[in-house]
Every structure is written in C-alpha cells, then in structure tokens.
C-alpha cells in the first residue's frame, strides 16, 4: 500500500511539473498510473495490470483532450 501511495505522489509530481505536456498527455499519464495502481491493488496478474494501465491511459488521454479543447 505504501508503494502505491508513493507512486501516486511521483506521478502527480510529473503531471503537475510538466508544463510542456498537453492536457491529453497529462491525462494519459495520470490515467495509466491510476489504472495500473487499481490493477495492482485488486491483485491482478501482470497482464491484467498492464491492460488496466493501457485502458486507463487511453481514457485519460481522451478525457484530457476533451478538457483541453474547451
């Protein structure tokens, strides 16, 4: 649990610290980390964790792009 919390802080620092990233890219990083973290906490296999990260990244990119375009 401590590793996951530390990982979320690192990702939050990366996302907020990178001004040159677009909203879609920031959403992709945050969504990928969130999806992977949820997969790990749920106790999924390696393939499930990677899949959750990819899906989270895709959803984060779409959501970030939609917010950035408004």
C-alpha positions in Angstrom: 0.0 0.0 0.0 2.9 2.4 0.8 4.4 1.7 -2.6 1.2 2.6 -4.3 0.8 5.9 -2.4 4.4 6.8 -3.2 3.9 6.0 -6.8 0.8 8.2 -7.0 2.8 11.1 -5.5 5.5 10.6 -8.1 3.0 10.6 -10.9 1.2 13.6 -9.5 4.6 15.5 -9.4 5.3 14.5 -13.0 1.9 15.5 -14.3 1.9 18.9 -12.5 5.5 19.6 -13.1 5.5 19.3 -16.9 4.1 22.5 -18.4 5.0 21.5 -21.9 2.7 18.5 -21.8 -0.7 18.9 -23.4 -3.9 18.2 -21.4 -4.3 14.9 -23.2 -0.8 13.8 -22.4 -1.2 14.7 -18.7 -4.5 12.8 -18.7 -2.8 9.8 -20.3 0.0 9.7 -17.7 -2.5 10.1 -14.8 -5.0 7.5 -16.2 -2.3 5.0 -16.9 -0.9 5.2 -13.4 -4.3 5.1 -11.9 -5.3 2.1 -14.0 -2.1 0.2 -13.1 -2.5 1.1 -9.5 -6.0 -0.2 -9.3 -5.0 -3.4 -11.1 -2.2 -4.0 -8.6 -4.4 -3.3 -5.6 -7.0 -5.7 -7.0 -4.4 -8.4 -7.1 -4.5 -8.9 -10.9 -1.9 -10.8 -12.9 0.8 -9.0 -14.8 -1.3 -9.0 -18.0 -4.3 -7.6 -16.2 -2.3 -4.8 -14.6 -0.7 -3.8 -17.9 -4.1 -3.9 -19.6 -5.6 -1.8 -16.9 -2.8 0.7 -17.4 -3.3 0.9 -21.1 -7.0 1.3 -20.9 -6.6 4.0 -18.1 -4.1 5.8 -20.3 -6.4 5.8 -23.3 -9.3 7.0 -21.3 -7.1 9.6 -19.6 -5.9 10.9 -23.0 -9.4 11.2 -24.4 -10.7 12.9 -21.2 -7.7 15.3 -21.1 -8.0 16.2 -24.7 -11.7 16.9 -24.2 -11.0 19.2 -21.3 -8.1 20.9 -23.1 -10.3 21.7 -26.1 -12.9 23.6 -24.0 
